[in-house]
């Protein structure tokens, strides 16, 4: 639970909002991909997202970013990533056991709804591409709402 509290605080800091545990919302994420390109200094994040229980339907909004990779070939942090035709923003924040991936949408001028997931280090593989070593996400492309940060942190500790 201490691990989750730290992850929760980090996700709240990224979103710029004070967030309590019960304010976290699950977003359905599909087609998730993250990788750094061999023969390049660029990395790419891409996914589709929608929120169940609203008028949205799958696959929802498409979100992506091409960003400058870290010098060591690892996936970089992203702040305020954008989604097409949507007011959602997303962040990738490096954390001890992986990357915290959070998605936020404004519900009023003073509050956000945020969903967060942990991309565990075991799903972030360094690959030797002969000319460079780059990182790629090798986990499931569908992030399920029943495995938010707390559950993923628990399973990461169990490994």
Secondary structure, 3 states (H helix, E strand, C coil): CHHHHHHHHHHHHHHCCCCCHHHECCCEEEEEEEEECCCCCEEEEEEEEECCCCCCCCCCEEEEEEEECCCCCCCCCEEEEEECCCCCEEEEEEECCEEEEEEEEEEECCEEEEEEEEEEHHHEEEEECCCCEEEEECCCCCECCCCCHHHHHHHHHHC
